Amino acid sequence: MTTTFFIPGTPVAKGSAKAFYNKRAGRIMVMQDNRDRQKPWASLISYTAQEAGCVLLDGPVSLTIEFRMPRPKAHYGTAKSGPALKGNAPKWHTSRPDSDKLTRCVMDALTGVAYRDDSQVCSKTVDKYYDDRPGVWICVKELT
């Protein structure tokens, strides 16, 4: 079974967890440094996967993820017909956020929707490049 779907918007990374000891509570607390932006994005991924007909898989899974990052204004020049992409504008997105943290967010969002645990992901392909229509394409495939 294969399910492919697109989530429009600027992809958001999982963020780093920070642990600290809270004296008042008397225990260790863990905080995500990006949770305010990451939670809505992860919820949108989960919702879109369900709407696309993703079924909960029990066996090995393959993920193909294409992150399409928004182009900065500096990539565009002016032309008579309007803004035009400069000839030296790069294709690949080599700045932050890194693909590992972006992928972690997607894999965690698909847990419980496409597979029971992200340890079932045995194969993954990840691309990160600039595009005029930012978002992420995700393909979940059951391996046999």
N, CA, C and O atoms as a GROMACS GRO file, in nm:
protein
  576
    1MET      N    1   0.084  -0.118   0.000
    1MET     CA    2   0.000   0.000   0.000
    1MET      C    3   0.089   0.124   0.000
    1MET      O    4   0.186   0.132   0.075
    2THR      N    5   0.055   0.219  -0.084
    2THR     CA    6   0.130   0.344  -0.095
    2THR      C    7   0.034   0.462  -0.084
    2THR      O    8  -0.072   0.463  -0.147
    3THR      N    9   0.072   0.561  -0.003
    3THR     CA   10  -0.006   0.683   0.011
    3THR      C   11   0.086   0.802  -0.009
    3THR      O   12   0.191   0.812   0.055
    4THR      N   13   0.047   0.894  -0.098
    4THR     CA   14   0.126   1.014  -0.125
    4THR      C   15   0.037   1.136  -0.103
    4THR      O   16  -0.079   1.138  -0.144
    5PHE      N   17   0.094   1.237  -0.037
    5PHE     CA   18   0.017   1.358  -0.010
    5PHE      C   19   0.110   1.478   0.005
    5PHE      O   20   0.229   1.462   0.028
    6PHE      N   21   0.054   1.598  -0.010
    6PHE     CA   22   0.128   1.724  -0.003
    6PHE      C   23   0.070   1.811   0.108
    6PHE      O   24  -0.052   1.823   0.121
    7ILE      N   25   0.158   1.871   0.188
    7ILE     CA   26   0.117   1.965   0.291
    7ILE      C   27   0.175   2.101   0.253
    7ILE      O   28   0.297   2.118   0.255
    8PRO      N   29   0.090   2.198   0.217
    8PRO     CA   30   0.142   2.331   0.181
    8PRO      C   31   0.184   2.410   0.305
    8PRO      O   32   0.128   2.392   0.414
    9GLY      N   33   0.282   2.496   0.287
    9GLY     CA   34   0.330   2.580   0.396
    9GLY      C   35   0.479   2.564   0.413
    9GLY      O   36   0.541   2.477   0.352
   10THR      N   37   0.537   2.649   0.496
   10THR     CA   38   0.680   2.641   0.522
   10THR      C   39   0.708   2.528   0.621
   10THR      O   40   0.657   2.531   0.733
   11PRO      N   41   0.789   2.429   0.581
   11PRO     CA   42   0.820   2.317   0.671
   11PRO      C   43   0.886   2.366   0.800
   11PRO      O   44   0.966   2.460   0.799
   12VAL      N   45   0.852   2.300   0.911
   12VAL     CA   46   0.903   2.336   1.042
   12VAL      C   47   0.980   2.219   1.101
   12VAL      O   48   0.938   2.104   1.091
   13ALA      N   49   1.094   2.248   1.162
   13ALA     CA   50   1.179   2.145   1.222
   13ALA      C   51   1.128   2.106   1.360
   13ALA      O   52   1.054   2.181   1.424
   14LYS      N   53   1.168   1.989   1.406
   14LYS     CA   54   1.128   1.936   1.536
   14LYS      C   55   1.183   2.021   1.649
   14LYS      O   56   1.112   2.045   1.748
   15GLY      N   57   1.305   2.067   1.638
   15GLY     CA   58   1.366   2.145   1.746
   15GLY      C   59   1.441   2.055   1.842
   15GLY      O   60   1.430   1.933   1.835
   16SER      N   61   1.516   2.116   1.929
   16SER     CA   62   1.597   2.042   2.025
   16SER      C   63   1.530   2.041   2.161
   16SER      O   64   1.469   2.140   2.202
   17ALA      N   65   1.542   1.928   2.229
   17ALA     CA   66   1.487   1.917   2.364
   17ALA      C   67   1.591   1.967   2.464
   17ALA      O   68   1.710   1.936   2.452
   18LYS      N   69   1.546   2.043   2.560
   18LYS     CA   70   1.634   2.095   2.664
   18LYS      C   71   1.582   2.047   2.799
   18LYS      O   72   1.465   2.068   2.832
   19ALA      N   73   1.667   1.984   2.875
   19ALA     CA   74   1.628   1.934   3.008
   19ALA      C   75   1.687   2.025   3.116
   19ALA      O   76   1.800   2.073   3.105
   20PHE      N   77   1.608   2.048   3.221
   20PHE     CA   78   1.657   2.126   3.334
   20PHE      C   79   1.586   2.079   3.460
   20PHE      O   80   1.479   2.019   3.454
   21TYR      N   81   1.648   2.106   3.574
   21TYR     CA   82   1.590   2.066   3.702
   21TYR      C   83   1.507   2.180   3.757
   21TYR      O   84   1.557   2.292   3.772
   22ASN      N   85   1.380   2.153   3.787
   22ASN     CA   86   1.290   2.252   3.844
   22ASN      C   87   1.285   2.230   3.994
   22ASN      O   88   1.232   2.130   4.041
   23LYS      N   89   1.340   2.326   4.071
   23LYS     CA   90   1.348   2.311   4.216
   23LYS      C   91   1.209   2.310   4.281
   23LYS      O   92   1.185   2.234   4.375
   24ARG      N   93   1.118   2.394   4.231
   24ARG     CA   94   0.983   2.399   4.289
   24ARG      C   95   0.908   2.268   4.270
   24ARG      O   96   0.844   2.218   4.363
   25ALA      N   97   0.916   2.211   4.150
   25ALA     CA   98   0.847   2.086   4.121
   25ALA      C   99   0.924   1.966   4.175
   25ALA      O  100   0.867   1.859   4.197
   26GLY      N  101   1.055   1.985   4.196
   26GLY     CA  102   1.136   1.876   4.248
   26GLY      C  103   1.161   1.765   4.146
   26GLY      O  104   1.180   1.649   4.184
   27ARG      N  105   1.162   1.801   4.019
   27ARG     CA  106   1.186   1.701   3.915
   27ARG      C  107   1.249   1.765   3.792
   27ARG      O  108   1.257   1.887   3.780
   28ILE      N  109   1.293   1.680   3.703
   28ILE     CA  110   1.353   1.726   3.578
   28ILE      C  111   1.242   1.756   3.478
   28ILE      O  112   1.149   1.677   3.462
   29MET      N  113   1.253   1.870   3.412
   29MET     CA  114   1.155   1.911   3.312
   29MET      C  115   1.225   1.909   3.175
   29MET      O  116   1.345   1.935   3.164
   30VAL      N  117   1.148   1.879   3.072
   30VAL     CA  118   1.201   1.879   2.936
   30VAL      C  119   1.116   1.973   2.852
   30VAL      O  120   0.993   1.966   2.854
   31MET      N  121   1.183   2.063   2.776
   31MET     CA  122   1.112   2.159   2.691
   31MET      C  123   1.166   2.151   2.549
   31MET      O  124   1.286   2.132   2.529
   32GLN      N  125   1.078   2.166   2.452
   32GLN     CA  126   1.117   2.177   2.312
   32GLN      C  127   1.134   2.326   2.282
   32GLN      O  128   1.048   2.407   2.318
   33ASP      N  129   1.244   2.362   2.217
   33ASP     CA  130   1.268   2.503   2.191
   33ASP      C  131   1.184   2.558   2.075
   33ASP      O  132   1.182   2.680   2.054
   34ASN      N  133   1.117   2.472   2.000
   34ASN     CA  134   1.043   2.517   1.882
   34ASN      C  135   0.897   2.471   1.886
   34ASN      O  136   0.832   2.468   1.782
   35ARG      N  137   0.846   2.437   2.001
   35ARG     CA  138   0.716   2.370   2.007
   35ARG      C  139   0.599   2.456   1.963
   35ARG      O  140   0.499   2.403   1.914
   36ASP      N  141   0.609   2.589   1.977
   36ASP     CA  142   0.497   2.677   1.938
   36ASP      C  143   0.472   2.673   1.788
   36ASP      O  144   0.357   2.685   1.745
   37ARG      N  145   0.576   2.658   1.707
   37ARG     CA  146   0.561   2.650   1.562
   37ARG      C  147   0.550   2.505   1.516
   37ARG      O  148   0.485   2.476   1.416
   38GLN      N  149   0.613   2.415   1.589
   38GLN     CA  150   0.619   2.275   1.547
   38GLN      C  151   0.488   2.200   1.568
   38GLN      O  152   0.450   2.118   1.484
   39LYS      N  153   0.418   2.226   1.677
   39LYS     CA  154   0.295   2.152   1.707
   39LYS      C  155   0.186   2.169   1.600
   39LYS      O  156   0.129   2.069   1.557
   40PRO      N  157   0.156   2.291   1.555
   40PRO     CA  158   0.054   2.305   1.451
   40PRO      C  159   0.096   2.238   1.319
   40PRO      O  160   0.013   2.180   1.250
   41TRP      N  161   0.225   2.246   1.286
   41TRP     CA  162   0.275   2.184   1.163
   41TRP      C  163   0.261   2.032   1.171
   41TRP      O  164   0.216   1.969   1.075
   42ALA      N  165   0.299   1.974   1.284
   42ALA     CA  166   0.288   1.830   1.303
   42ALA      C  167   0.141   1.786   1.299
   42ALA      O  168   0.110   1.681   1.243
   43SER      N  169   0.052   1.864   1.357
   43SER     CA  170  -0.091   1.832   1.353
   43SER      C  171  -0.144   1.836   1.211
   43SER      O  172  -0.227   1.752   1.173
   44LEU      N  173  -0.098   1.931   1.132
   44LEU     CA  174  -0.140   1.941   0.992
   44LEU      C  175  -0.091   1.820   0.911
   44LEU      O  176  -0.163   1.770   0.824
   45ILE      N  177   0.030   1.773   0.940
   45ILE     CA  178   0.083   1.654   0.874
   45ILE      C  179  -0.004   1.532   0.907
   45ILE      O  180  -0.044   1.457   0.818
   46SER      N  181  -0.034   1.513   1.035
   46SER     CA  182  -0.116   1.400   1.079
   46SER      C  183  -0.255   1.404   1.016
   46SER      O  184  -0.305   1.304   0.966
   47TYR      N  185  -0.316   1.522   1.018
   47TYR     CA  186  -0.450   1.538   0.962
   47TYR      C  187  -0.452   1.510   0.812
   47TYR      O  188  -0.540   1.439   0.763
   48THR      N  189  -0.354   1.566   0.740
   48THR     CA  190  -0.348   1.546   0.595
   48THR      C  191  -0.324   1.400   0.560
   48THR      O  192  -0.381   1.350   0.463
   49ALA      N  193  -0.242   1.332   0.638
   49ALA     CA  194  -0.216   1.189   0.615
   49ALA      C  195  -0.345   1.109   0.631
   49ALA      O  196  -0.373   1.021   0.551
   50GLN      N  197  -0.423   1.139   0.733
   50GLN     CA  198  -0.550   1.070   0.755
   50GLN      C  199  -0.647   1.098   0.641
   50GLN      O  200  -0.714   1.007   0.592
   51GLU      N  201  -0.654   1.224   0.598
   51GLU     CA  202  -0.744   1.262   0.489
   51GLU      C  203  -0.704   1.197   0.356
   51GLU      O  204  -0.788   1.170   0.271
   52ALA      N  205  -0.572   1.172   0.339
   52ALA     CA  206  -0.523   1.111   0.216
   52ALA      C  207  -0.545   0.960   0.214
   52ALA      O  208  -0.517   0.894   0.114
   53GLY      N  209  -0.595   0.906   0.325
   53GLY     CA  210  -0.625   0.763   0.330
   53GLY      C  211  -0.514   0.676   0.385
   53GLY      O  212  -0.510   0.556   0.360
   54CYS      N  213  -0.422   0.736   0.460
   54CYS     CA  214  -0.314   0.658   0.522
   54CYS      C  215  -0.374   0.557   0.619
   54CYS      O  216  -0.462   0.591   0.699
   55VAL      N  217  -0.327   0.434   0.612
   55VAL     CA  218  -0.371   0.331   0.705
   55VAL      C  219  -0.255   0.295   0.796
   55VAL      O  220  -0.139   0.305   0.758
   56LEU      N  221  -0.288   0.253   0.916
   56LEU     CA  222  -0.187   0.217   1.015
   56LEU      C  223  -0.121   0.086   0.976
   56LEU      O  224  -0.186  -0.019   0.972
   57LEU      N  225   0.008   0.092   0.946
   57LEU     CA  226   0.082  -0.025   0.901
   57LEU      C  227   0.155  -0.091   1.017
   57LEU      O  228   0.202  -0.023   1.109
   58ASP      N  229   0.165  -0.224   1.013
   58ASP     CA  230   0.233  -0.298   1.119
   58ASP      C  231   0.374  -0.341   1.080
   58ASP      O  232   0.457  -0.367   1.168
   59GLY      N  233   0.402  -0.350   0.951
   59GLY     CA  234   0.530  -0.400   0.905
   59GLY      C  235   0.628  -0.290   0.870
   59GLY      O  236   0.611  -0.175   0.910
   60PRO      N  237   0.733  -0.327   0.795
   60PRO     CA  238   0.834  -0.228   0.755
   60PRO      C  239   0.777  -0.125   0.658
   60PRO      O  240   0.690  -0.155   0.576
   61VAL      N  241   0.829  -0.002   0.670
   61VAL     CA  242   0.777   0.111   0.594
   61VAL      C  243   0.893   0.186   0.526
   61VAL      O  244   1.003   0.195   0.580
   62SER      N  245   0.864   0.238   0.407
   62SER     CA  246   0.957   0.326   0.335
   62SER      C  247   0.896   0.465   0.328
   62SER      O  248   0.777   0.479   0.300
   63LEU      N  249   0.977   0.567   0.354
   63LEU     CA  250   0.931   0.706   0.347
   63LEU      C  251   1.011   0.780   0.241
   63LEU      O  252   1.133   0.769   0.236
   64THR      N  253   0.942   0.855   0.158
   64THR     CA  254   1.006   0.949   0.066
   64THR      C  255   0.952   1.086   0.102
   64THR      O  256   0.831   1.110   0.100
   65ILE      N  257   1.043   1.177   0.134
   65ILE     CA  258   1.003   1.310   0.180
   65ILE      C  259   1.075   1.415   0.096
   65ILE      O  260   1.198   1.410   0.081
   66GLU      N  261   1.000   1.509   0.040
   66GLU     CA  262   1.055   1.620  -0.037
   66GLU      C  263   1.016   1.751   0.030
   66GLU      O  264   0.900   1.791   0.026
   67PHE      N  265   1.113   1.816   0.093
   67PHE     CA  266   1.088   1.945   0.156
   67PHE      C  267   1.110   2.054   0.051
   67PHE      O  268   1.218   2.065  -0.007
   68ARG      N  269   1.007   2.134   0.028
   68ARG     CA  270   1.015   2.246  -0.065
   68ARG      C  271   1.015   2.374   0.016
   68ARG      O  272   0.913   2.416   0.070
   69MET      N  273   1.131   2.436   0.023
   69MET     CA  274   1.149   2.554   0.107
   69MET      C  275   1.121   2.681   0.026
   69MET      O  276   1.148   2.685  -0.094
   70PRO      N  277   1.067   2.784   0.092
   70PRO     CA  278   1.038   2.909   0.020
   70PRO      C  279   1.167   2.979  -0.022
   70PRO      O  280   1.266   2.980   0.051
   71ARG      N  281   1.164   3.038  -0.140
   71ARG     CA  282   1.280   3.112  -0.189
   71ARG      C  283   1.284   3.251  -0.125
   71ARG      O  284   1.181   3.316  -0.110
   72PRO      N  285   1.405   3.298  -0.086
   72PRO     CA  286   1.416   3.436  -0.036
   72PRO      C  287   1.405   3.535  -0.152
   72PRO      O  288   1.426   3.499  -0.268
   73LYS      N  289   1.372   3.659  -0.120
   73LYS     CA  290   1.356   3.762  -0.222
   73LYS      C  291   1.484   3.785  -0.302
   73LYS      O  292   1.478   3.827  -0.417
   74ALA      N  293   1.598   3.758  -0.242
   74ALA     CA  294   1.727   3.779  -0.309
   74ALA      C  295   1.746   3.688  -0.429
   74ALA      O  296   1.834   3.713  -0.511
   75HIS      N  297   1.667   3.582  -0.440
   75HIS     CA  298   1.676   3.489  -0.554
   75HIS      C  299   1.608   3.545  -0.679
   75HIS      O  300   1.621   3.489  -0.788
   76TYR      N  301   1.536   3.656  -0.663
   76TYR     CA  302   1.460   3.711  -0.774
   76TYR      C  303   1.520   3.843  -0.820
   76TYR      O  304   1.570   3.922  -0.740
   77GLY      N  305   1.515   3.865  -0.950
   77GLY     CA  306   1.554   3.992  -1.010
   77GLY      C  307   1.431   4.056  -1.068
   77GLY      O  308   1.319   4.008  -1.047
   78THR      N  309   1.450   4.164  -1.141
   78THR     CA  310   1.336   4.230  -1.202
   78THR      C  311   1.342   4.211  -1.353
   78THR      O  312   1.449   4.208  -1.414
   79ALA      N  313   1.227   4.197  -1.411
   79ALA     CA  314   1.213   4.184  -1.556
   79ALA      C  315   1.091   4.265  -1.598
   79ALA      O  316   1.011   4.305  -1.513
   80LYS      N  317   1.076   4.289  -1.725
   80LYS     CA  318   0.962   4.367  -1.773
   80LYS      C  319   0.830   4.300  -1.739
   80LYS      O  320   0.729   4.367  -1.715
   81SER      N  321   0.830   4.167  -1.738
   81SER     CA  322   0.706   4.093  -1.710
   81SER      C  323   0.682   4.073  -1.561
   81SER      O  324   0.580   4.016  -1.522
   82GLY      N  325   0.774   4.119  -1.476
   82GLY     CA  326   0.759   4.102  -1.332
   82GLY      C  327   0.883   4.036  -1.274
   82GLY      O  328   0.984   4.022  -1.343
   83PRO      N  329   0.876   3.994  -1.146
   83PRO     CA  330   0.993   3.932  -1.085
   83PRO      C  331   1.031   3.802  -1.157
   83PRO      O  332   0.946   3.719  -1.187
   84ALA      N  333   1.160   3.787  -1.183
   84ALA     CA  334   1.210   3.667  -1.250
   84ALA      C  335   1.320   3.604  -1.166
   84ALA      O  336   1.399   3.674  -1.102
   85LEU      N  337   1.325   3.475  -1.168
   85LEU     CA  338   1.427   3.402  -1.093
   85LEU      C  339   1.564   3.429  -1.155
   85LEU      O  340   1.581   3.417  -1.276
   86LYS      N  341   1.661   3.465  -1.073
   86LYS     CA  342   1.796   3.492  -1.122
   86LYS      C  343   1.858   3.363  -1.173
   86LYS      O  344   1.826   3.254  -1.125
   87GLY      N  345   1.948   3.376  -1.270
   87GLY     CA  346   2.015   3.260  -1.327
   87GLY      C  347   2.107   3.189  -1.229
   87GLY      O  348   2.132   3.069  -1.243
   88ASN      N  349   2.158   3.263  -1.128
   88ASN     CA  350   2.248   3.202  -1.030
   88ASN      C  351   2.177   3.161  -0.901
   88ASN      O  352   2.242   3.128  -0.802
   89ALA      N  353   2.044   3.162  -0.901
   89ALA     CA  354   1.968   3.120  -0.782
   89ALA      C  355   1.985   2.969  -0.762
   89ALA      O  356   1.965   2.892  -0.856
   90PRO      N  357   2.022   2.927  -0.641
   90PRO     CA  358   2.047   2.784  -0.619
   90PRO      C  359   1.918   2.701  -0.617
   90PRO      O  360   1.810   2.752  -0.588
   91LYS      N  361   1.932   2.573  -0.649
   91LYS     CA  362   1.819   2.480  -0.642
   91LYS      C  363   1.809   2.421  -0.501
   91LYS      O  364   1.700   2.412  -0.445
   92TRP      N  365   1.922   2.380  -0.445
   92TRP     CA  366   1.924   2.308  -0.318
   92TRP      C  367   1.927   2.404  -0.200
   92TRP      O  368   1.998   2.504  -0.201
   93HIS      N  369   1.851   2.371  -0.099
   93HIS     CA  370   1.841   2.451   0.024
   93HIS      C  371   1.947   2.399   0.121
   93HIS      O  372   1.933   2.290   0.176
   94THR      N  373   2.054   2.478   0.141
   94THR     CA  374   2.166   2.431   0.224
   94THR      C  375   2.176   2.503   0.358
   94THR      O  376   2.276   2.487   0.429
   95SER      N  377   2.077   2.581   0.393
   95SER     CA  378   2.081   2.652   0.522
   95SER      C  379   1.981   2.588   0.618
   95SER      O  380   1.915   2.488   0.586
   96ARG      N  381   1.972   2.646   0.736
   96ARG     CA  382   1.880   2.593   0.837
   96ARG      C  383   1.737   2.613   0.794
   96ARG      O  384   1.708   2.706   0.719
   97PRO      N  385   1.646   2.529   0.840
   97PRO     CA  386   1.663   2.413   0.927
   97PRO      C  387   1.722   2.294   0.851
   97PRO      O  388   1.703   2.279   0.730
   98ASP      N  389   1.793   2.209   0.925
   98ASP     CA  390   1.856   2.095   0.860
   98ASP      C  391   1.754   1.984   0.834
   98ASP      O  392   1.650   1.976   0.900
   99SER      N  393   1.785   1.900   0.738
   99SER     CA  394   1.690   1.797   0.695
   99SER      C  395   1.663   1.693   0.803
   99SER      O  396   1.554   1.635   0.806
  100ASP      N  397   1.759   1.668   0.892
  100ASP     CA  398   1.736   1.570   1.000
  100ASP      C  399   1.623   1.615   1.093
  100ASP      O  400   1.535   1.535   1.127
  101LYS      N  401   1.625   1.741   1.133
  101LYS     CA  402   1.522   1.791   1.224
  101LYS      C  403   1.386   1.806   1.155
  101LYS      O  404   1.282   1.784   1.216
  102LEU      N  405   1.389   1.842   1.027
  102LEU     CA  406   1.265   1.847   0.950
  102LEU      C  407   1.204   1.707   0.939
  102LEU      O  408   1.083   1.689   0.954
  103THR      N  409   1.289   1.608   0.913
  103THR     CA  410   1.244   1.469   0.899
  103THR      C  411   1.192   1.414   1.031
  103THR      O  412   1.092   1.342   1.033
  104ARG      N  413   1.257   1.448   1.142
  104ARG     CA  414   1.210   1.402   1.273
  104ARG      C  415   1.068   1.449   1.300
  104ARG      O  416   0.987   1.375   1.355
  105CYS      N  417   1.038   1.573   1.263
  105CYS     CA  418   0.904   1.626   1.283
  105CYS      C  419   0.802   1.546   1.203
  105CYS      O  420   0.695   1.512   1.254
  106VAL      N  421   0.834   1.517   1.077
  106VAL     CA  422   0.743   1.440   0.991
  106VAL      C  423   0.724   1.299   1.046
  106VAL      O  424   0.611   1.250   1.056
  107MET      N  425   0.834   1.233   1.082
  107MET     CA  426   0.824   1.095   1.131
  107MET      C  427   0.744   1.086   1.261
  107MET      O  428   0.665   0.994   1.279
  108ASP      N  429   0.764   1.181   1.350
  108ASP     CA  430   0.687   1.182   1.475
  108ASP      C  431   0.539   1.210   1.449
  108ASP      O  432   0.452   1.152   1.514
  109ALA      N  433   0.510   1.298   1.353
  109ALA     CA  434   0.370   1.331   1.321
  109ALA      C  435   0.298   1.211   1.259
  109ALA      O  436   0.177   1.197   1.277
  110LEU      N  437   0.370   1.125   1.188
  110LEU     CA  438   0.308   1.009   1.124
  110LEU      C  439   0.296   0.888   1.217
  110LEU      O  440   0.229   0.791   1.183
  111THR      N  441   0.360   0.895   1.334
  111THR     CA  442   0.348   0.787   1.432
  111THR      C  443   0.205   0.780   1.482
  111THR      O  444   0.148   0.880   1.526
  112GLY      N  445   0.146   0.662   1.476
  112GLY     CA  446   0.008   0.643   1.516
  112GLY      C  447  -0.092   0.670   1.405
  112GLY      O  448  -0.212   0.647   1.422
  113VAL      N  449  -0.043   0.720   1.289
  113VAL     CA  450  -0.129   0.747   1.174
  113VAL      C  451  -0.092   0.654   1.059
  113VAL      O  452  -0.178   0.586   1.003
  114ALA      N  453   0.038   0.652   1.023
  114ALA     CA  454   0.085   0.570   0.911
  114ALA      C  455   0.153   0.442   0.959
  114ALA      O  456   0.155   0.342   0.888
  115TYR      N  457   0.210   0.447   1.079
  115TYR     CA  458   0.277   0.331   1.139
  115TYR      C  459   0.268   0.345   1.290
  115TYR      O  460   0.249   0.454   1.343
  116ARG      N  461   0.283   0.233   1.358
  116ARG     CA  462   0.268   0.232   1.504
  116ARG      C  463   0.386   0.301   1.574
  116ARG      O  464   0.369   0.369   1.675
  117ASP      N  465   0.506   0.282   1.518
  117ASP     CA  466   0.626   0.340   1.578
  117ASP      C  467   0.723   0.375   1.466
  117ASP      O  468   0.730   0.305   1.365
  118ASP      N  469   0.798   0.484   1.482
  118ASP     CA  470   0.889   0.523   1.374
  118ASP      C  471   1.007   0.428   1.357
  118ASP      O  472   1.085   0.443   1.263
  119SER      N  473   1.022   0.332   1.447
  119SER     CA  474   1.125   0.229   1.428
  119SER      C  475   1.090   0.138   1.310
  119SER      O  476   1.176   0.065   1.262
  120GLN      N  477   0.966   0.141   1.263
  120GLN     CA  478   0.924   0.062   1.148
  120GLN      C  479   0.976   0.120   1.016
  120GLN      O  480   0.973   0.052   0.914
  121VAL      N  481   1.024   0.244   1.018
  121VAL     CA  482   1.076   0.307   0.896
  121VAL      C  483   1.214   0.247   0.868
  121VAL      O  484   1.311   0.275   0.938
  122CYS      N  485   1.220   0.164   0.765
  122CYS     CA  486   1.343   0.092   0.731
  122CYS      C  487   1.416   0.157   0.615
  122CYS      O  488   1.535   0.131   0.595
  123SER      N  489   1.348   0.241   0.539
  123SER     CA  490   1.408   0.307   0.424
  123SER      C  491   1.349   0.447   0.415
  123SER      O  492   1.228   0.465   0.426
  124LYS      N  493   1.436   0.545   0.394
  124LYS     CA  494   1.386   0.681   0.374
  124LYS      C  495   1.475   0.757   0.279
  124LYS      O  496   1.598   0.742   0.278
  125THR      N  497   1.410   0.839   0.198
  125THR     CA  498   1.478   0.928   0.105
  125THR      C  499   1.429   1.068   0.135
  125THR      O  500   1.308   1.093   0.141
  126VAL      N  501   1.523   1.160   0.154
  126VAL     CA  502   1.487   1.297   0.191
  126VAL      C  503   1.557   1.395   0.098
  126VAL      O  504   1.678   1.387   0.078
  127ASP      N  505   1.482   1.487   0.040
  127ASP     CA  506   1.535   1.596  -0.040
  127ASP      C  507   1.488   1.727   0.020
  127ASP      O  508   1.379   1.736   0.078
  128LYS      N  509   1.571   1.830   0.006
  128LYS     CA  510   1.537   1.963   0.057
  128LYS      C  511   1.584   2.066  -0.045
  128LYS      O  512   1.704   2.084  -0.065
  129TYR      N  513   1.490   2.132  -0.110
  129TYR     CA  514   1.527   2.227  -0.213
  129TYR      C  515   1.430   2.345  -0.215
  129TYR      O  516   1.323   2.341  -0.154
  130TYR      N  517   1.470   2.450  -0.288
  130TYR     CA  518   1.386   2.568  -0.300
  130TYR      C  519   1.275   2.544  -0.402
  130TYR      O  520   1.294   2.474  -0.502
  131ASP      N  521   1.160   2.603  -0.374
  131ASP     CA  522   1.048   2.592  -0.468
  131ASP      C  523   0.957   2.714  -0.447
  131ASP      O  524   0.953   2.771  -0.338
  132ASP      N  525   0.886   2.751  -0.552
  132ASP     CA  526   0.792   2.864  -0.542
  132ASP      C  527   0.665   2.826  -0.467
  132ASP      O  528   0.590   2.914  -0.423
  133ARG      N  529   0.641   2.697  -0.452
  133ARG     CA  530   0.526   2.650  -0.375
  133ARG      C  531   0.577   2.569  -0.256
  133ARG      O  532   0.591   2.447  -0.266
  134PRO      N  533   0.607   2.637  -0.141
  134PRO     CA  534   0.665   2.566  -0.027
  134PRO      C  535   0.569   2.465   0.035
  134PRO      O  536   0.447   2.479   0.028
  135GLY      N  537   0.628   2.364   0.094
  135GLY     CA  538   0.551   2.258   0.159
  135GLY      C  539   0.632   2.132   0.164
  135GLY      O  540   0.755   2.135   0.151
  136VAL      N  541   0.565   2.020   0.182
  136VAL     CA  542   0.635   1.892   0.185
  136VAL      C  543   0.549   1.785   0.117
  136VAL      O  544   0.430   1.773   0.145
  137TRP      N  545   0.613   1.708   0.028
  137TRP     CA  546   0.551   1.590  -0.033
  137TRP      C  547   0.596   1.471   0.049
  137TRP      O  548   0.715   1.456   0.077
  138ILE      N  549   0.502   1.386   0.087
  138ILE     CA  550   0.534   1.267   0.166
  138ILE      C  551   0.475   1.146   0.096
  138ILE      O  552   0.358   1.147   0.056
  139CYS      N  553   0.554   1.042   0.083
  139CYS     CA  554   0.507   0.914   0.027
  139CYS      C  555   0.537   0.806   0.130
  139CYS      O  556   0.653   0.782   0.163
  140VAL      N  557   0.433   0.740   0.178
  140VAL     CA  558   0.446   0.630   0.274
  140VAL      C  559   0.416   0.501   0.198
  140VAL      O  560   0.309   0.487   0.139
  141LYS      N  561   0.512   0.409   0.201
  141LYS     CA  562   0.496   0.285   0.126
  141LYS      C  563   0.525   0.166   0.217
  141LYS      O  564   0.624   0.163   0.290
  142GLU      N  565   0.436   0.069   0.210
  142GLU     CA  566   0.455  -0.054   0.286
  142GLU      C  567   0.555  -0.142   0.212
  142GLU      O  568   0.539  -0.169   0.093
  143LEU      N  569   0.658  -0.186   0.284
  143LEU     CA  570   0.758  -0.275   0.225
  143LEU      C  571   0.717  -0.420   0.243
  143LEU      O  572   0.663  -0.457   0.347
  144THR      N  573   0.743  -0.500   0.143
  144THR     CA  574   0.705  -0.642   0.152
  144THR      C  575   0.828  -0.729   0.156
  144THR      O  576   0.816  -0.851   0.164
   0.00000   0.00000   0.00000
